[in-house]
Amino acid sequence: MPDPVRSDRLSNFHQNDRSQPNMTVQPTLAEIAGMLEQSPDYKVLRRLVPRSDFTPSDGQPTKTAILLDVETTGLDPACDEIIEIGMVKFTYLSDGRIGRVIDTFSCFNQPSIAIPAEITALTGITDEMVEGHSLNEARIAEFASDAVVVIAHNAGFDRKFMERYAALFTLKAWACSVSEVEWRGHGFEGSRLPYLLMKAGLFHEAHRAVDDCLALLEILAITLPQLDRTVLSVLLERARRKTIRIWAEQSPFELKDALKRRGYRWSDGADGRPRSWYIDVDECNRDTEIEYLQKTIYQADVDIRLQILTAFDRFSVRS
């Protein structure tokens, strides 16, 4: 016969159990990420979610800039072809803070050859995706016409290609977020876009033109703690400076390694420029570099070819 006292106790136990909070509720992914970030043993990367608004202008005047990226069939701007263009138009304030995204532009282009397999593997762009598409210079120019500066993450590559397809880009000021930001001096170990994005705690699908532009926008919005300025502010300040290209023409062959160690690069003359070693320096370092060449390389008071570069011709096929 059942024990009535025991039955009452079991009944009370189950009633009390139902009144207890459910201890099996799992934390959300955001909560887990937050907990991991509290530990020095973990770093959390979040997928980049593009945003339109960065800093309210509050009536302050703004300027317009464009981020640009191209995907191509190869690395030679003289013979390889664009297969995709991506642009992001945005505003920025006088102190270099990004205002808001105005618009984006994306277009495929069918090249005259099949897209190489290694390019498809890198970008995900196939012959089928670009078939029947072409670049409309008028549409490109209309989108970019009001930008005061074009920014690319390797402008020496992108500008040369764009000047072939749209004459407007020969007239624009350009800035390069690879070479015109001293990333190592600001605590970064490299300048590749995925690495910079990772340092900002983000990741994205790389090597599609607009996606890369939106990723770069997040990098430009970073405030550098040592300067309390945005990356965009530092980049634009650098891009506005004049630089001097100094040519070490007919320098002794046995001193080529010394020139290379100092930062000189080789021009093979194939693009119409001198066949010579050269270096780009800030205007204030011109005399020091000329003195180095005359005393160390030539050991004579020789005339040195100089070329003044600004944002309007730097990275161009003309320079």
N, C-alpha and C positions, 0 to 999 in steps of 0.2 A: 504494500500500500504506500503511495507517495507520501513523503514527509511534507506537510503543509508549510512548515516553517522554512524548509529548504526551498520550496517552490516560490515562496514570497521573496526570499533573498535573491534567487535567480531572476525573478521578474524585475525587482528593483535594480539589479546589476545592469540588465539590458536597457532599461529606461535611462539610467545614468550614462550608459555608453553612448546612446543616441544623442545625448545632450552635449557630448564633448566635441570640440572642434575637430574637423577632418584633418588629420596629421599627414595625409598622403598627397596634399596639394603640391604640385611641382612649381618651382620658380620659373618665371619667364626667361627667355633668352636674354632679354635686356637686363634683367636682374642678375643673371649669371655673369654676364659681361661686366656689370658694375662691381660684382664681388671680386672677379679676377683682377680688375684694375686697381683694387686696393692693395694687391700684393706686388712686391718688387720682382717676383719670380715669373710674372706673366705680362705680356703685352697683347692688347686686343686690337684687331683690325676690323673695321666696319666697311661694308660695301658703300661706295660713293653713291649718294642719292643727289642728283643734280638739283641745285636750288636757283631761284631767280633773283631773290632779294638778299643783299649783303649788308649795306649801310644806307640808312635813310639820308637823303641829301639835305632835308630840312631847309630847302630854299637855296642851298649853296650851289654855285655854278658847277657844272660837270663837263667833262670831255668824253668823247667816244673813241673806243679802241676796238680792235679786232684781234682775236686769237685765230690762228690759221694753222692747219695741218694738211699735208698731202700724203697720199699713199701712191706709190709709183711701181713701174715694172722693174726698176733697178736704180742704181745710184748715180748714173751719169746724166746730168741735166741737158746735155747736148743731144742725146739720142734716145734715152729712156722716156717713158710717157707717164703722165698722171692717170691713175685709175679711180681715184676718189679725192674730192676736196671737202674739207669740213671747216666751217668758220663759226665763231661765236662772237656776237657783237655785244659790248657791254659799256657801261658808263663808269667813270672813276672821278673821285674828288681831287682837289688840288694837293692834298697831302698823301695821295697815293692809295687811299682806301677805295675798294671796289664798291660801286653803287648797286647796280642791278643789271641783269641780263636783258638786253633788248630783243634779240632775235638770234636764231641759228640758221645756218645754211649748209646743206649737204647735197652732193651730186656725184654720181658715178660717171665714168668716161670709158668707152670701149676703145682700147688701144689697137694699133695696127697689127699687133702680134698676139699670140696666146699668152695669157698671164703665166709667167714661170711658176713651176710647182712650189719653189721655195718661198715665193711671194704670197701665194695662196695659203701656204702653211703658216706664214707669219701673220697675215692680215685677216684670213678667213674669206677674202674676196675671190670669187670664182668668175670664170668667163661668162657663165650664165647670168650672174648678177649684173654685169656691166653691159651685156648685149643690148644694142640699140640705144644706149645712152651716150650723150655727148655734152661737152662743156659749152655753155652759152655765155660768151664773153660779156654781152650786154647785161645779163642777169647778175653775173659776178660783180661787174663794175657798179651796178646799181646798189647792190648790198654793201659794198665796201667804200663807196664814194665819200661818206661823211666821217670816216675814221681818220683821226689825226696820227695814229701810229698802228702798225701791224706787228704783232708779237708772235713769234714762233719758237718752239723748243728745238732749235737748230736752224736758225734763219739762213745760214750759209747754204743749206740744202733747199729749204722750201722757197726762198725768194728766187733762186735761179730758175726753178721750175715754173713758178707763177709768172715770171716776166715773159716766158715763152707763150703763155696762154692768155694773158690779159695785160695790155700795155699800161693800165692804171697803176699796176704795182711797181713800175719803174719810177713813178713819181712820189710814192709814199715813203714816209719815214718808217724804218724797221728797227725792231729791238729783238735781241736773242736771249732767251731765258737760260740758255746753256752757258754761253761764253761771257755774257755781260753781268752775271751774278757770281761773286766769289764764294761759291757754296762751301768750300772747305774752311774759309775764314769765318763762316757763320755756323760752324759746327756740324756740317754735313760731310759725309765721306765720298759723295759722288753727286752726279747731276742727272742721272737717268730718271725719267719721269716715274716709273713704278717705285723706285727707291724713295724719291722725294715724297710721293704720296703715302708710302708706308710710314715714313717719319711723321706724317701728319695723322697717322692712325687710320688710314683709309686704303682701299684697294679698288681697282676697276678692271673692266675688260679692255685691255690695251690693244693698240694698233688698228683701231677704227677711228677715222678722222675726227668726227664731232666728239666722240667719247674722250679722245685724248685732249681735245681743247677744253672740255669741261673739267677734266682732271687738272689741267694746267691752271685753270682759273682758281681752283681751290688752293693750289700752291702759291699763286700770286697774292692770295688773300691772307697768307700766314703773316703774323707779326713777328719779326725777328726780335727776341727778347733783349739782345745786347744794344740794339738801336732804338727799340720801341717804334719801329717803322715797318710797313709792309714790304714784302718782297717786291711788289709792283713799284713802290716808291724808289727802292734801291735800283731796280732795273732801269726805270725811266731816267733817273739821274745819270746813270752811266751811259745810257744810249744818247743822251743829249751832248756828251762831250765830243770834241774833235779828237781823232786819233791820227797818228802819223805812221804810214807804212814806209819802212826803210828797207831798201833793196841792197843786198850784199852782192852786187854783180861782179862776176869774174873773180870771186874770192878763191883763194888757194884750195885745191881739192883736199889736201891733207888736213885742212882745218874745218872740214864739214862737220865732224863730230862735235867740235867746240861750239859751232853755230847751233847745232841741233840741241845741245845741252842748254844753251841759253834761251831756247824757245823759238828759234828760227824754223820756218817751214819751207818746203821746196815747191817751187812752181816749175813744171816741166815745159812751159811755153806753149802747150797745145791749145790753150784758150786765148792766145794773143797777148798774154802778159809776158814780161821778161822771163827768160829761162834762168832762174836765179833763186837763191835763198832770200827770204824776207821775214820781217817781223813787224807787228803792229804794236805801237806804244802810245801811251798818253802824251799829249802835247808837252807836258812839263818834263818828260823824260827823253825828249828828242836829242838834246845836246849830249847827254850822257851816252846814248847809244851810238851816236856818230863818233864820239871820242873813242869808244870801245873798238869800233870797226877800224878807225884810222891807226890806232896804236897797237892793237892786238892782232887784227886780221890782215890788214894791208901793210902796216908799219910804214905808212906814208900819208901825206896830207892830200888825199884824193877826194874828188867830188863824189858825193853820195846821192843817188836818186831818191827823192822823197815824194810821197803822195799823201795829200790831206784827205781824210775820210770823215764823213758825217753820217748820221742815220739815214740820209737820203740816198747815199750810194754804197754804204757799207753792206757787205754780203751780196752785192749785186754781181751779175756777170760783167759789169763794166769796171769793177774794181779788182 
